[in-house]
Amino acid sequence: MSTFQAPTGTRDVVAPESARFAAVVGRFAERARLAGFGLVVSPMFEDVAVFRRTAGEESDVVKDEMYEFDDKGGRRLALRPEGTASVVRAFVQHRPPVPWKAWYVTPAFRYERPQAGRYRQHHQVGVELLGTPDPAADVECIGLLAGFLHACGIHRFELKVNSMGDANCMPGYKATLVDYLSAHEGELCEEHRARWRRNPLRVLDCKKPACATVRERAPRLSGALCDPCRHHFDAVLSGLDALGLAWRQDDTLVRGFDYYTRTTFELGSLALDAAQNALGGGGRYDGLAEQLGGPATPGVGFGCGIERVLLAAAAEGALSEVTGRVDAFVIDLSGGAGALELTSRLRAAGISADRAFDGRSLKAQLKAADRSGARLACIVGPDELAAGTVTVRVLTGQQAGQQETIDREALVGRGKELLAVAGRPAGGTP
Ligand code: HAM
């Protein structure tokens, strides 16, 4: 055993799983690009106030889970626990024209109790769309998330939606909730019995059975929406219908951050355990830019956990075709010149290719080719090198063992034909 291990709650993502990780990011990048979102890359740490002010002092993330530290200059910083605050901080700092459509891929750090699907460093892909209150923007985000999951081969999920109201109707709802909770204080879980007054909405989000029971009879958020919020929410729901996305309204979906206004949503996998089944979630945060000192700017977005996507994909048998295996393996018995030329030729044509090093024997190189999972072996010895030919051997599938010697110029064309028969597209990882 090595002396050092990855810290508790973190893990190394290595091949072949990392090929699926990369494919998930690639598919998200493509969907985001197709919808007009541009990549934003911002620092992994921020002034701790950025997160305190946005997520809220009473959120679990800020209260218990943030990785905070002082740097050598005495600045109080925190590793980002989520992506939204940094993106909105960047928006306020740079003031790009609106609507501003940003997507990101980022690690996120939360000091949580580690378990399957819950890590202290997880990774998210997400989008933020700033500058419009239009419910069509909410629908665009939700549609993007659902479309991305389908693109990953994940189809068994449920979409929950809710509206949190706004500064007009939310205070009234909170007051009603406070009255209700005062009468039921003793029935709350231990933590919320002590803390519920500081942010009563957190009780709606609490996973403990005691709070769940109290919640069942609590006044409903949906009944408290003002007309503009109700119309906004109805428009979101109609948009989802128009997209053909099934949804379920969940009054208790207040989510874990204080910044949400109006729409909230979550896509939960039906193939994973309930405790860790949220694949992605988000919502509207119309006051957030102002909270960070910017102009009043509505916004909406979501984050989606890559680890959860990989778990759901595995549970649904999806992404199994993404192996990271190369298409071809060059076996060189000519002293190295053949491998150099052929791998370059194949790679330039979009056929992934690997090779052995250290001038090993034919047997050792064949073994390496097998281990690589390559479908084709391209063998070049001194005779082939002199004659300008290469021997191509099929390593896997029904034609395994079939072998032909061809002109080196024909390698790319013939290689593609043989790979097409095998059903694996040239390039390996889609
Ligand atoms: P969130 O729901 O806290 O939202 O996280 C988004 C997703 O990240 C979750 O649905 C889940 O898949 C994944 N995730 C969260 N925590 C962990 C963990 N400890 N281990 C593994 N996966 C995890 C946000 O972060 C908001 N910023 C989303 C948003 C964007 N709202 C508006 N814009």
Residues whose N, C-alpha, C, O or C-beta is under 5 A from the ligand:
A	BS01	HAM	E82 G83 T84 R110 E112 G117 R118 Y119 H122 Q124 V127 A278 L279 G280 G281 G282 G283 V300 G301 F302 G303 C304 G305 E307 R308
